Amino acid sequence: MKNWQLARRKTALHRRAEIIQEIRHFFIHQDYLEVETPQRIPAPAPESYIDAIPSGDWYLQASPELCMKRLLAAGYEKIFQICHCWRGKERGSQHIPEFTLLEWYRMGADYRSLMEECELLIPAVARSIGLGEEMVFRDYVVDLTRPWEAFSVRQAFQRYAGCSMEEALEKDLFDETMVHEIEPKLGREKPTFLYDYPAQRGALARLKPEDATVAERFELYIGGLELANGFSELVDPEEQRRRFEKENENRRLMGKAIYSFPEKFLSELKEMLPAAGIALGVDRLLMVLLNVPSIDDVVAFTPEELQSQMIGVLE
C-alpha cells in the first residue's frame, strides 16, 4: 500500500533538494569552506531554554556552534555547515526535535555583516526555485528587495508592546511579550532584522562596546516566523564561563538538567579572533519559500510517523 503522506511531499522534497544545493552554491562562491563536525558531543553549551538530548554519556548536538568555533580558533576564516541537530521538548507546527540547521561563521566580521549576507542568500535561494522579488507567506506579500527592515529590540517594544524592554525584563515578561506581542508583527511586508538584544539574552554574543546593556545579536523574521539567530561572537573565555554558570543556575531553578562545561571549547576560545556567526533553520526557510503552514510539510518523516511504524512492528 502506498504511503500517501510521503507521496504528497514529493514536490516539497524536490524543492528542498534544490534549495540545499543553492545554499551550497552560494557559500562556495563566497569562498566559504564547507565543514562537517561531529553530531554527538560530550557537553552542550548550557542555555536556559535549550534541552540537549542524551546519547549514552554524551549528547546529540543542539547546534554545531562549539565545534565550528574551535575551527575558527584554529585559524579557519570562513566556514559553513548544513547538518542535523536535536533539541528535546520541541514539537509543534514550527518545531521538530530533529531538524536541519545551516550555520556559517566569518572571521573579522560582525553581526551587521551577517545581516548583509542574509539579504543576499535568501533572494538567491528564492530565485533558484522560480520565485521573483516578491513571495507570499501566511497571506503576506513579502518584498525581498534590499534593504530589509531593521530595528532594535528596544524600538520593537516601543512600537508593539505595552511596556518598555527594561520593564519587561524587570517583571520577567520579556519572552512572553516577544512571543505574543512582537514576533507575530515582524516581517509582514519585508524581511525584518531585530537586533541589539538585552545583555541577559546575549548567550554567546559579545556586548555592544558603546552600550553594555545590549548584546550584538540579531534575529531574522519573515511573516512572523523566526528564521535565523546571529551575533558578533564573544571571545573572552572567562566571561563565557560566567555566562555558562548563569545559564546553569537558571536551569537549576527551572528544575532542568545541569550540564558540564565544554572545557576544550573554553580553553581554545582565547585563540579566536573577532568573528560573527549565525544559525538559520533550513526547514523553516522551506516553510516560508513554499508557503506551507507546518514544518511537517517540508520533511520526509515526522517523529510520529516513525513511532507509528515501530508500534506496527511490535504488534
C-alpha positions in Angstrom: 0.0 0.0 0.0 1.4 3.4 -1.0 2.2 5.8 1.9 0.2 8.8 0.8 1.7 11.0 3.5 5.1 10.5 1.9 3.8 10.7 -1.6 2.2 14.1 -1.1 5.5 15.6 0.0 7.3 14.7 -3.3 7.2 18.3 -4.7 8.3 19.8 -1.4 11.2 17.3 -1.1 12.3 18.1 -4.7 12.3 21.8 -3.7 14.2 21.0 -0.6 17.0 19.4 -2.6 17.2 22.4 -4.9 17.3 24.8 -2.0 20.1 22.9 -0.2 22.1 22.8 -3.5 21.7 26.5 -3.9 22.8 27.2 -0.3 26.0 25.2 -1.0 26.5 27.0 -4.3 26.1 30.4 -2.6 28.6 29.8 0.1 31.2 28.0 -2.1 31.1 31.0 -4.5 31.6 33.3 -1.4 34.8 31.4 -0.7 33.5 29.6 2.4 34.8 26.1 3.3 32.1 23.5 3.9 32.9 21.5 7.1 31.4 18.5 8.9 31.8 18.3 12.6 30.6 15.5 15.0 26.9 15.4 15.7 27.5 13.6 19.0 29.4 15.7 21.6 30.5 15.3 25.2 28.9 18.6 26.5 26.5 21.1 25.0 26.6 24.9 25.6 24.5 25.5 28.7 21.4 27.5 27.7 18.3 28.0 29.8 15.7 27.2 27.2 17.5 24.6 25.0 17.4 21.0 26.2 20.1 18.7 24.7 19.1 15.1 24.0 21.4 12.5 25.7 23.2 9.9 23.6 24.8 7.5 26.0 27.1 9.5 28.2 27.3 12.3 25.6 24.7 14.4 23.8 23.3 14.9 20.3 24.2 18.4 19.2 21.7 21.1 19.6 23.9 23.2 17.3 27.4 22.7 15.7 28.4 26.0 17.2 31.1 24.8 19.7 33.0 22.7 17.2 32.8 25.3 14.5 34.2 28.0 16.8 37.0 25.7 17.7 37.8 25.6 14.0 37.8 29.4 13.9 40.2 29.4 16.9 42.5 27.1 14.9 42.6 29.6 12.1 39.8 28.8 9.7 38.4 32.0 8.3 35.1 31.4 6.5 33.2 28.1 7.2 29.7 26.8 6.8 27.8 23.6 7.6 24.4 22.1 6.8 23.6 19.5 9.4 21.0 17.8 11.6 20.5 19.0 15.2 18.4 17.8 18.0 16.5 19.6 20.8 14.3 18.0 23.4 10.8 19.0 24.2 10.4 20.9 20.9 7.3 19.9 18.9 4.7 21.9 17.1 3.8 23.4 13.7 7.1 25.3 13.8 9.3 22.9 15.8 10.5 19.4 15.4 13.0 17.6 17.6 15.4 16.6 14.8 15.8 19.5 12.3 18.3 20.8 9.7 20.4 23.8 10.6 22.6 26.0 8.4 25.4 27.7 10.3 28.2 29.9 9.0 31.0 31.9 10.6 33.2 34.6 9.3 36.5 35.8 10.8 36.8 39.6 11.0 33.1 40.2 10.6 30.4 41.4 13.0 26.6 40.9 13.2 25.8 43.5 10.7 28.0 41.8 8.1 25.8 38.7 8.5 22.6 40.7 8.1 24.0 41.7 4.7 24.8 38.1 3.8 21.2 37.1 4.6 19.9 39.8 2.3 22.0 38.1 -0.5 21.4 34.5 0.4 17.7 34.2 0.7 16.8 36.0 -2.6 19.3 33.8 -4.3 17.7 30.7 -2.9 14.2 32.1 -3.8 15.3 32.6 -7.4 16.6 29.1 -7.6 13.1 27.7 -7.2 11.5 30.2 -9.6 10.4 33.0 -7.1 10.9 36.6 -8.0 11.4 39.7 -5.8 8.2 39.0 -4.0 6.9 36.0 -2.3 3.7 35.1 -0.3 3.8 33.6 3.2 0.9 33.4 5.6 -1.2 35.7 3.3 1.5 38.4 3.5 3.2 39.6 0.3 6.8 39.9 1.3 9.2 42.1 -0.7 12.7 40.6 -0.8 14.5 43.5 -2.4 17.2 45.3 -0.4 17.4 47.0 2.1 15.3 44.9 4.5 13.6 46.3 7.6 15.8 46.5 10.7 15.2 47.9 14.2 16.4 47.3 17.7 14.6 45.2 20.4 14.2 48.4 22.4 12.4 50.0 19.4 10.3 46.9 18.9 9.0 47.2 22.5 8.2 50.9 21.9 6.3 50.1 18.7 4.4 47.0 19.6 4.4 46.2 23.3 2.5 47.7 26.3 5.8 48.2 28.2 9.4 49.0 27.6 12.1 46.4 27.2 13.5 47.3 30.6 10.1 46.9 32.3 9.5 43.5 30.6 12.9 42.3 31.9 12.2 43.5 35.4 8.8 41.8 35.5 10.2 38.6 33.9 7.8 39.2 30.9 10.4 39.6 28.2 9.9 36.2 26.5 6.2 36.3 26.8 5.9 39.8 25.4 8.2 38.9 22.5 6.2 35.8 21.5 2.7 37.2 21.8 3.0 40.9 21.1 6.1 41.5 19.0 7.2 38.5 16.9 3.8 38.0 15.1 4.1 41.5 13.7 7.6 41.2 12.2 8.4 40.6 8.6 5.0 41.1 7.1 6.0 43.4 4.2 9.8 42.9 4.1 12.0 40.5 6.0 12.9 42.1 9.3 16.0 42.1 11.4 15.5 42.6 15.1 18.9 43.5 16.7 20.6 44.5 19.9 19.0 42.1 22.4 19.3 42.8 26.1 22.6 41.6 27.6 20.6 39.0 29.7 19.6 37.3 26.3 23.1 37.5 24.9 24.0 33.8 25.2 27.4 33.6 23.3 27.3 37.1 21.8 29.6 39.9 22.7 28.2 43.1 24.4 28.0 46.3 22.4 31.0 48.4 23.2 29.0 51.7 23.3 26.1 50.2 25.3 26.9 47.2 27.5 23.2 46.8 28.4 22.7 45.1 25.0 24.4 42.3 23.0 25.3 42.4 19.3 22.8 39.7 18.5 20.0 39.7 15.8 17.2 37.5 14.7 15.6 37.4 11.2 11.8 37.2 10.7 9.6 36.7 7.7 5.8 36.6 8.1 6.1 36.5 11.9 8.3 33.4 11.8 11.9 33.5 13.2 14.3 32.1 10.6 17.8 32.9 11.9 19.8 33.9 15.0 23.2 35.5 14.6 25.7 37.6 16.6 29.1 39.0 16.9 31.0 36.3 18.8 32.1 36.6 22.4 35.8 35.6 22.5 36.5 36.2 26.2 36.7 32.7 27.9 36.2 34.0 31.4 33.2 36.0 30.5 31.8 33.0 28.6 32.4 30.7 31.7 30.4 33.2 33.8 27.6 33.2 31.4 27.5 29.4 31.3 27.4 29.4 35.1 24.4 31.8 35.0 22.6 29.6 32.4 23.2 26.5 34.5 21.8 28.3 37.6 18.7 29.3 35.6 18.3 25.6 34.6 18.6 24.5 38.2 15.9 27.0 39.2 13.7 25.7 36.4 14.2 22.1 37.5 16.2 21.2 34.4 19.4 19.1 34.0 22.7 20.9 34.7 25.3 20.5 32.0 29.1 20.1 32.4 31.1 22.8 30.7 32.7 22.3 27.3 36.2 22.8 28.7 38.1 22.2 25.4 35.9 24.9 23.8 36.6 27.3 26.7 40.3 26.6 26.7 40.6 27.4 22.9 38.3 30.4 22.9 41.1 32.8 23.8 42.8 31.9 20.5 39.7 33.0 18.5 39.9 36.4 16.7 36.8 38.7 16.4 34.2 36.9 14.3 30.5 36.6 13.7 28.3 33.5 13.3 24.7 32.7 12.5 22.3 29.7 12.6 19.4 29.6 10.1 16.7 27.0 10.2 16.6 25.2 6.8 13.2 23.6 7.5 11.7 27.0 8.4 13.2 28.6 5.4 11.4 25.9 3.3 8.1 26.7 5.1 8.5 30.3 4.1 9.6 29.8 0.5 6.9 27.1 -0.2 4.2 29.0 1.8 3.2 26.0 3.9 1.8 26.2 7.5 3.7 23.4 9.1 7.2 22.1 9.4 5.7 18.6 8.8 5.1 19.6 5.2 8.8 20.0 4.4 10.5 17.0 6.0 10.4 13.4 4.7 9.3 11.9 8.1 7.9 13.3 11.2 8.8 11.6 14.5 5.2 10.5 14.9 5.3 8.6 11.6 8.5 6.8 12.7 6.9 6.0 16.0 3.8 4.6 14.4 6.0 2.3 12.3 7.7 1.0 15.4 4.4 0.3 17.1 3.3 -1.6 14.0 6.4 -3.8 14.1 5.9 -4.6 17.8 2.3 -5.5 17.2 
